[in-house]
């Protein structure tokens, strides 16, 4: 996993300090994972990547035998961004598992997809997704995402 060496603070344009966001990025496509990671790092986010929903759940402590790490990793992750279409467990199924967890349910989840299917988008938003974004992500999407997240955290 990506080791950033502790929490880092950034100075905003107004001179205020903001805590560095730690994002868990989940995508089965290496190219898409690297793109999302680069865009997030350009926006001063710490990024941990997972190649599928099961790995993401293991990192978050919801895997079969990983219960002990749950609270440690939860406190470190401020946002989960996941692809919708993945083998084994879809982003929607991952979203449902996160929202069913009493400890994880407060973490915002953003779903990404290359397919603009309104019923899918609505289903994810109704299940508790913070946002639904179309791939490929652009830097402007990440800026919008950060603004949205900051509003929801304050």
N, C-alpha and C positions, 0 to 999 in steps of 0.2 A: 504494500500500500504506500501511497505517497506520504513521506514524512517531512513535514514543514518545520519541525523544530519549535513547537510551542505556539502560543497565540501571538498574533502580530496585530498591531494597531496601525491604522492608516489615518492620515489627516485629510479631511474633506476640503473642498474649495472654501467653505465657510470657516475653516479652522477647527472644526469639531473632530473629535476622535471617534472612529467607528471600529468595531471589532471586525476582524477578517472573517468573511463567510467561508464556511467549510461545506463544500458541495459533494455529494455522492452522485456520480454520473454513471448511469447504467445503460449499456447498449451492446448488443451482440456483434455489431460491426466495428472492427478495429479502427477503420478510417473515420467513422462518425464519432467514436469515442475520443479519438485524438483531436478531432476538430472541436468538439464540445470542451474538451480539457483546455485546449489552447485559448479559445474564446473566453472561458471563465478565468483563466490565469491572467489574461490581458486586462481583466476587470478586477484584478487583485483578490481573486478567490483562491483558497486552498482547495485542491481537487483530489478526491479519491475515486478511482474508477473500478467498475465491476463489469464483467462480460455477460452476466445474465442475472435474472431475478433471484435465483437461489444463492448466488455469491453475495448479492446485495444483502439478502436476509441474514446470511452468515455474518457479514461484517457488522450489521446492526444488532446482532445477538439473537436473532429469531431463528437461526438454523437449529437443527435437531439437538446438537450437543454443545452449543455455544452460549447458553444462557448466562454464564458468568460475566461475559464481556458486554452484556446489554447496556447497562447504565453508563459504562465508560465511553462507548462509542456513540451512544445517543447524545450525550452532552457535547460531543465534538461536531456533530453534523447539524447544519442549519437549514439544509435544503437537499432534496433528492430530485434529480432530473433523470427521467427514464424514457427509453424508446417504448412505443406501444407494441410493435410486432417483434417478438423475440421467441425463439424456440424454448420449449419447456414450460415457461411461465411468462405470460404477456405482461406488459407494463400495467395493464388494468388489474390483473390478478395481484401484482406486486402492490399496487395502490391499495387494493382491498385489504391485504394482509397488514399493511402499515396502519391503515385507519382502524383496523380491528384491535390493534395493540394499544393498551392503556398508556404505555410509556412513549410509543412512537407517534401516536395519532396527531400530536401538535406540530410535527415536522411538516412543512409545506412540501407537496409533491407536484412536480411539473411533468406532464406527459408530452413527448415529442412524437411526431409521425410524419412520414412523407406523403401520407394520404389524407386528403381533406374530406372526411366523411362526417357530416353533421351529427348523425345519430351516435357515432363513436365519441365524438367530442363531448356531446351532451351527457352521455353515459359516464364519462370520466369526471366531468365537472360535478355531476349529481352525486358521485361516489366520494367527492371531497378533494379532487385535484385543484390546486391553486390556479393553474393555467394550462392551456393546451397550445403547443407551439408547432408550427410546420417546419419540417426539415427541408433543406439544410438550414441550420441555424446561422444567423449573422450576428456581428458584434452589436448591432442595434437591438436585436432580440435580447441579448444578455443585459444590455443597459436597461431595457424596459423591465426585464425580470428582476434586476436588482432594485429598481425603484419600487416595483410592486411588493417585493419582499420587505423592504424597509418600511413601507407604509403598514404592512401587516404586523411587523414586529414592534412598532412604536405605540 
